[in-house]
Amino acid sequence: MSTSNAIDRDSERHLLGSMQTLSRSESLVNRETVWGAYRRIAKAEAGAAYLPPQTIIHLVNLLANDPNKAQALLRINSVVDDVRRKRQLSSAELDAVRRTCNISEGSHSRPALDRQVPENSTVKIPSGASGQVQTAEETIPDRDELPKFPDTFSQHVRETTENDLPEGRLKTQKLLEKPLITLVTAHVWRAYRLDLEASVADSEVRLPHNTMSKLVEYCSQIGCITGAPLLKQIEIDAEAHPWLFPNRYGALSVAYAKLGMPGHSRRCHRDGHAALDSKDTTKVDWGLCTAFMRSIRQKEAHTIFDKLVASDKVSNKSNKSNKSNKNNKKYRMMIKEYTLMNNPDMAFALFDDVSRIGFKPSYKLLCALGTAAALYKDASRSSDRLQKIINCLKSWNILVDYRFFVHILAGYSQSRQYVIFDSLAKKLLDRFQYSHRELNQVIMTNAVERGNQGLAFKLAPIVLQNIYTFPRFEKPLRRMGRSDELRKILNLSRFPENNFTANMKLSLDIGSAEMALTPETLLCRALDMTEKGYTISFGLFPQLIRHLSVCGNRDLAIQAFEKLSAAGVPSSIELLLLVHTLYIDSPVRERAIGIFEGIRSRLTPSNVGNIKLNASTMKKYLRFLIERGDIAAAHDALAFLQTLPCNHKELPYSPLIEYYISHRVPEMSHKLIAYVVQHDIAIEPHVVNLCCRGLVENATTTDYANFMRYVNRIGMMKQVPYSVFETFFLRCMQVYKVSDIEWAVEVLANSPNEIIGVWRTIFKRLSKSTDDQSVASMVRMAVGLASNKPRIGMHLLAAAENVPRAAVVADSVLVALRECNEDCDVYFYSAAFSIFARLWVRHYTKRRTYLQNPQTSKEFLVSAFERHIHDAIKVGIDMPLLHIALRALSSASQSMSPVEFIDILKAMPESEFSIEAFEAVCVGFAQRGHAREVELVLDMMWKQGFASETRLLNILMSCFTHIPPPSNSPKPADNEAHLDYAEPTIAEEMEADTMDSDDHLYIGVSEELLMELDHELEPREEHTNSPRLAFYANCLNKVLSFWRQFEFRGLSPDRISYSVLLYAYTKAQKFKQAEELIGDLVESGIGHSGHTASQWVVLRLKQGDVKGALGVLGAIGNEESCDKLSQTDKRYTGLNHIQCNTFHFLPFVLHYLKNGKHKLTAKMLLAMHMRHIKATTHVYRNILVYLANDNNHQVFLDVVRQMVKFDIPIDSQLMDVLEDYSACKRLPFTTEQFLD
């Protein structure tokens, strides 16, 4: 073999070592390492043809073992082509190729169920399914299998001069004292070699052991491409010079673990035990324990930890303080690692060990536990853990500073409990501002996670000014984007090129908007990094692959993963999960099998708190395995997923069930369905529907019931089409089997909360075709058949919201529970009375009854109140609901006597005995015109000892102002009975923002005065013998009797008092007294409100003083006009402070309309609009209706133009008016409609 054709022997040795490792331990990483080593040889000038035939045969056999058979055949074909370019294949090589290809091709035709679950298997899979997680004992690699130094690194070491290194001796120690980001690896290594030579030459200047520990730690942080060869050389040097680093094994184990090489960590542990023989191997064992924790192999790490604790190697009985110090470090390391893995239960299990052993925990250990306690999303559990830590702090007299709370804050950030995080962060910032680095770091990291770029970049200069933590805390900022801004903050030009800065630059290039690099350019830069000896970090590698898949394409991302893995860049679990998703969606889905095996090998020894699997990817993976006919592998994968700490409810059983149902394998489909039903494992909606439809058509009612119960338990009833259930229900109705109907109702009655929608749909459909009695019977049946009757009662009440017969359902639920001797608490009565009260208020206390179409009669609501009010009072129903019930009964009940109302009031608990209850009864009696009953209730109030106060007198006055006139009055009582509990009208809603505390109770007064205008188009004095006027005069006398109580009791009337009396004067046509009362209102210092101003406007209009009314309107909100009028009449004082609203314009609009002054109506609307005041569409509708009926076309158009100009919303009612007007139809109009 000539010199030009000779291959690099180091490359050949590396290939042989990698092949030996792969033969001992089958894994994705080892397989890719072999292929990468081979490709380096194939690209060389000599090529693969000059490899010995036995090496080619061994390589082909190893490649044939790849689970991804398509990939194996492609790679074997590539090897054969590489060899044939230079020479002919030997007969042994040809036989090996033929044999492996036949095996690969035959593997696809094996039986679907060729493996059975062993009897001692703990994997929970259905009977008859196959597969088991196969775990082989890990093979410990040899040191010779470690990669050699990168060529560029060796060149840089040779180019390093004395000027690049510190002066004097121990150059390595001086360099490692600097921040890591400022170091050049070649300089460090050159300094180490010089120091080693000096130490060999002169024993007086040997390298300190702590310097060697720092050097090993430094090598673990620069990536495996360069760090692994350096560690290998340090091992060789330490063996050649035993004095150099005698306690190296623990540190090397941890270092290799950080580089992603846990196999070499085990090798160092083995070598340490062999070297120390029977000596104390605690440090070696702790090194491997730490290495396994860093490698996410917590199960093995905890096993070693338990052995150390059991053998008392952790303790040092000769020195108690030393024992405590060492224990704290080790326990803190374990607790911190479990916290990072989101496993607080294991962290607190270790804390229990600390308490049991009895040594004093360090403050840092307790701070780490604070972070673990904050990981619990259960508030009570988190609080208990924190209290446990605080008790420990107190028992050991350990003082707490801000760091403890910062650690807790970090836990809330890690567990994404942002509400608690914000509250605690605010308190800490109020106390410390931004003066503490740790607090700033936690807040900045949280801001990055939540996308708060402003806060993150505000804190970035503060956090990054500490150059020692620079590489750690710049990583979160890189995830924010805004790379160009971050590039300026980092200013990487001040640092030399090393592994840290190379990763930062690549990350900034990924998110840079200015550079806008193509995905292909980014991949080239990443490959250049590996050629220079720099290793892409564990966190950046997935970020790069994700960016390439999003901004480039899936194939480019896969290509990047394969090339970088072959170059030696290690892969994290996050990356493997991502690449698995890419492969399963790519044309080369077969490669996903190898990636899945890599994930399995990583996660099997782990003990992380939670694994976030992509449920969609796992379903696709199982479907892929099923499509390629490997049902056994699908069962095997599912069995492995069952062992992971993930959401087992999302495990992909659906593909297997769907496969067996589609291929008509009833035995296996029945077993799997029975398994998911027994264990409440959710399956996909379309699989649920597939099973449901089959059961409806073919299965018995019992089978269908069992499956539907399972669907209810897993909360997927909403996913089942209503048509499926309706088909079954109709079948039951056709045969009219009571048992089947009861079963159907029982299925719903024993369903979880999610079934409320089904109940609501049933209620709506039954309400269209059935009567109240049928609905009531079904509700009683559901309650009677339910296993948990109170629960189904609450479900039915919740489902009754907004259905046509909600009151019937609510009443039937209470009756059925009472018949079943179930105790109904306050929640049941509150829910039922809420339905009754809402229907009552909506349909029978508003004036807009002409717009309503109630399906529940007033009589039924009153009877429902009568049936349940006594029990409602006993359980302590909310007082507002009880007040509405009392008012409804007192105003509409025909069967209850006043004495019964008195008994109800007496039965109320003393704690709930309030004025409002008496007020409700009084108002109800007042609505019906029962003045004598009002007096009876008032007498009881005095007997109960209610002291006179302003609010009480206001209520009494209001009752007598709202008693309607005799039945021969022109005004119907129902129209006038609009009291304080009614919902606000259009004008009231406009007025609400400007009113004082209790004005809203009586604002219906002015609206009723507006209705007077309908009967008094022209100002007139009613005959003194008028029964109506005499009635109002009697009411006024009663009001005045209460008014005099203010002075007698030493009380001061408030604005409401004046408003009620003003209303009474106006109704009794005592205009002079009303005008004087307004003066008294101003002189008393109370002053005007928007409500009293509107009353004054109505008062002036009733007297026919339109000019005076306009004067009041002009003074409202107008300081100049108000001051001018106040000079001659003090009653105008204060009107300028009132905000003008719709309530002040409506009296004029109605007055002008009734008097035929339509142009003035339009002008008044324009004046209102010019003040940016708008009425509701009801007002505009009725104005247009009145104008249309009066054939006033010009004003009609003028109003429409105003509506368009001032953006008045046009609803369906207004559109109907315009369409009817265009069709020349006469439109109905009443004053009542106008007011609404």
VENZI-V330426 format. One record per backbone hydrogen bond with DSSP energy under -0.5 kcal/mol. NH is the residue of the N-H (numbers start at 0). CO is the residue of the C=O. Records with the same first field share a line. If there is no record, write none. Layout:
NH=CO + CO
This chain:
5=1
11=7
12=8
13=9
14=10
15=11
16=12
17=13
18=14
19=15
20=16
21=17
22=18
23=19
24=20
26=24
30=26
31=27
32=28
33=29
34=30
35=31
36=32
37=33
38=34
39=35
40=36
41=37
42=38
43=39 + 40
46=40
49=46
50=47
54=51
55=51
56=52
57=53
58=54
59=55
60=56
61=57
62=58
63=59
64=60 + 61
65=62
68=66
71=67
72=68
73=69
74=70
75=71
76=72
77=73
78=74
79=75
80=76
81=77
82=78
83=79
84=80
85=82
86=82
93=89
94=90
95=91
96=92
97=93
98=94
99=95
100=96
101=97
102=98
103=99
104=100
105=101
106=102
107=104
108=105
109=106
113=110
116=128
120=117
124=122
128=125
134=132
140=138
144=141
145=142
151=530
153=149
154=150
155=151
156=152
157=153
158=154
159=155 + 156
163=160
164=161
173=169
174=170
175=171
176=172
177=174
181=178
182=179
184=182
187=183
188=184
189=185
190=186
191=187
192=188
193=189
194=190
195=191
196=192
197=193
198=194
199=195
200=196
201=197
204=201
205=202
211=207
212=208
213=209
214=210
215=211
216=212
217=213
218=214
219=215
220=216 + 217
221=218
226=222
227=223
229=225
230=226
231=227
232=228
233=229
234=230
235=231
236=232
237=233
238=234
239=235
240=236
243=240
244=240
247=244 + 245
251=247
252=248
253=249
254=250
255=251
256=252
257=253
258=254
259=256
260=255
263=260
264=260
265=261
266=262
267=263
268=264
269=265
270=266
271=267
272=268
273=269
274=270
275=271
276=272
278=275
284=280
285=281
286=282
287=283
288=284
289=285
290=286
291=287
292=288
293=289
294=290
295=292
296=291
298=604
299=604
300=296
301=297
302=298
303=299
304=300
305=301
306=302
307=303
308=304
309=305
310=306
311=308
312=307
313=307
318=315
322=318
323=319
324=320
325=321
326=322
327=323
328=324
329=325
330=326
331=327
332=328
333=329
334=330
335=331
336=332
337=333
338=334
339=335
340=336
341=338
342=337
346=342
347=343
348=344
349=345
350=346
351=347
352=348
353=349
354=350
355=351
356=352
357=353
358=353
365=361
366=362
367=363
368=364
369=365
370=366
371=367
372=368
373=369
374=370 + 371
375=372
378=376
381=377
382=378
383=379
384=380
385=381
386=382
387=383
388=384
389=385
390=386
391=387
392=388
393=389
394=390
395=391
396=393
397=392
398=396
403=400
404=400
405=401
406=402
407=403
408=404
409=405
410=406
411=407
412=408
413=409
414=410
415=412
416=411
417=415
420=416
421=417
422=418
423=419
424=420
425=421
426=422
427=423
428=424
429=425
430=426
431=427
432=428
434=431
439=435
440=436
441=437
442=438
443=439
444=440
445=441
446=442
447=443
448=444
449=445
450=447
451=446
452=450
455=451
456=452
457=453
458=454
459=455
460=456
462=458
463=459
464=460
465=462
466=464
468=465
469=466
472=468
473=469
476=472
477=473 + 474
478=474 + 475
479=476
480=477
482=510
485=481
486=482
487=483
488=484
489=485
490=486
493=490
494=491
501=497
502=498
503=499
504=500
505=501
506=502
507=503
508=504
509=505
510=506
511=507
515=511
521=517
522=518
523=519
524=520
525=521
526=522
527=523
528=524
529=525
530=526
531=527
532=529
533=528
534=221
540=536
541=537
542=538
543=539
544=540
545=541
546=542
547=543
548=544
549=545
550=546
551=546 + 547
552=547
556=552
557=553
558=554
559=555
560=556
561=557
562=558
563=559
564=560
565=561
566=562
567=564
568=563
575=571
576=572
577=573
578=574
579=575
580=576
581=577
582=578
583=579
584=580
585=582
588=586
590=587
591=588
592=589
593=589
594=590
595=591
596=592
597=593
598=594
599=595
600=596
601=597
602=598
603=599
605=602
608=340
609=340
610=644
612=610
614=612
617=613
618=614
619=615
620=616
621=617
622=618
623=619
624=620
625=621
626=622
627=623
628=625
629=624
630=628
631=111
633=629
634=630
635=631
636=632
637=633
638=634
639=635
640=636
641=637
642=638 + 639
643=640
645=643
647=645
649=646
650=647
652=650
656=652
657=653
658=654
659=655
660=656
661=657
662=658
663=660
664=659
665=663
668=664
669=665
670=666
671=667
672=668
673=669
674=670
675=671
676=672
677=673
678=674
679=675 + 676
680=675
681=679
686=683
687=683
688=684
689=685
690=686
691=687
692=688
693=689
694=690
695=691
696=692
697=693
698=693 + 694
703=699
704=700
705=701
706=702
707=703
708=704
709=705
710=706
711=707
712=708
713=709
714=711
715=710
718=715
719=715 + 716
720=718
723=720
724=720
725=721
726=722
727=723
728=724
729=725
730=726
731=727
732=728
733=729
734=730
735=731
736=731
737=735
740=736
741=737
742=738
743=739
744=740
745=741
746=742
747=743
748=744
749=745
750=747
754=751
755=752
756=753
757=754
758=754
759=755
760=756
761=757
762=758
763=759
764=760
765=761
766=762
767=763
768=764 + 765
769=765
774=770
775=771
776=772
777=773
778=774
779=775
780=776
781=777
782=778
783=779
784=780
785=781
788=786
791=787
792=788
793=789
794=790
795=791
796=792
797=793
798=794
799=795
800=797
802=799
805=802
808=804
809=805
810=806
811=807
812=808
813=809
814=810
815=811
816=812
817=813
818=814
819=815
820=817
821=816
823=821
824=822
827=824
828=824
829=825
830=826
831=827
832=828
833=829
834=830
835=831
836=832
837=833
838=834
839=835
840=836
841=837
842=838
843=839
844=840
848=846
849=846
850=847
851=848
856=854
860=856
861=857
862=858
863=859
864=860
865=861
866=862
867=863
868=864
871=867
872=868
873=869
874=870
875=871
876=871
881=877
882=878
883=879
884=880
885=881
886=882
887=883
888=884
889=885
890=886
891=887
892=888
899=896
900=896
901=897
902=898
903=899
904=900
905=901
906=902
907=903 + 904
911=908
912=909
913=911
917=913
918=914
919=915
920=916
921=917
922=918
923=919
924=920
925=921
926=922
927=923
928=924 + 925
929=924
930=928
933=929
934=930
935=931
936=932
937=933
938=934
939=935
940=936
941=937
942=938
943=939
944=941
945=940
946=944
952=948
953=949
954=950
955=951
956=952
957=953
958=954
959=955
960=956
961=957 + 958
963=925
968=965
971=969
975=971
976=972
977=975
978=976
981=978
988=984
989=985
990=986
991=987
993=990
994=990 + 991
998=995
1000=997
1001=998
1004=1001
1006=1002
1007=1003
1008=1004
1009=1005
1010=1006
1011=1007 + 1008
1012=1008 + 1009
1013=1010
1014=1011
1015=1011
1021=1019
1025=1022
1029=1025
1030=1026
1031=1027
1032=1028
1033=1029
1034=1030
1035=1031
1036=1032
1037=1033
1038=1034
1039=1035
1040=1036
1041=1037
1042=1038
1043=1039
1044=1040 + 1041
1045=1041 + 1042
1046=1042
1047=1043
1048=1044
1049=1045
1050=1045
1052=1050
1057=1053
1058=1054
1059=1055
1060=1056
1061=1057
1062=1058
1063=1059
1064=1060
1065=1061
1066=1062
1067=1063
1068=1065
1069=1064
1070=1068
1073=1069
1074=1070
1075=1071
1076=1072
1077=1073
1078=1074
1079=1075
1080=1076
1081=1077
1082=1078
1083=1079
1084=1081
1085=1080
1086=1080
1092=1088
1093=1089
1094=1090
1095=1091
1096=1092
1097=1093
1098=1094
1099=1095
1100=1096
1101=1097
1102=1098
1103=1100
1104=1099
1105=1103
1108=1104
1109=1105
1110=1106
1111=1107
1112=1108
1113=1109
1114=1110
1115=1111 + 1112
1116=1114 + 1134
1117=1114
1118=1116
1121=1117
1122=1118
1123=1119
1124=1120
1125=1121
1126=1122
1127=1124
1128=1124
1131=1128
1132=1129
1134=1131
1136=1133
1137=1134
1139=1137
1143=1140
1144=1140 + 1141
1145=1141
1148=1144
1149=1145
1150=1146
1151=1147
1152=1148
1153=1149
1154=1150
1155=1152
1156=1151
1157=1155
1160=1156
1161=1157
1162=1158
1163=1159
1164=1160
1165=1161
1166=1162
1167=1163
1168=1164
1169=1165
1170=1166
1171=1168
1172=1167
1178=1175
1179=1175
1180=1176
1181=1177
1182=1178
1183=1179
1184=1180
1185=1181
1186=1182
1187=1183
1188=1184
1189=1185
1190=1187
1191=1186
1192=1190
1195=1191
1196=1192
1197=1193
1198=1194
1199=1195
1200=1196
1201=1197
1202=1198
1203=1199
1204=1200
1205=1201
1206=1203
1207=1202
1210=1208
1214=1210
1215=1211
1216=1212
1217=1213
1218=1214
1219=1215
1220=1216
1221=1217
1222=1218
1223=1220
1224=1219
1233=1229
1234=1230
1235=1231
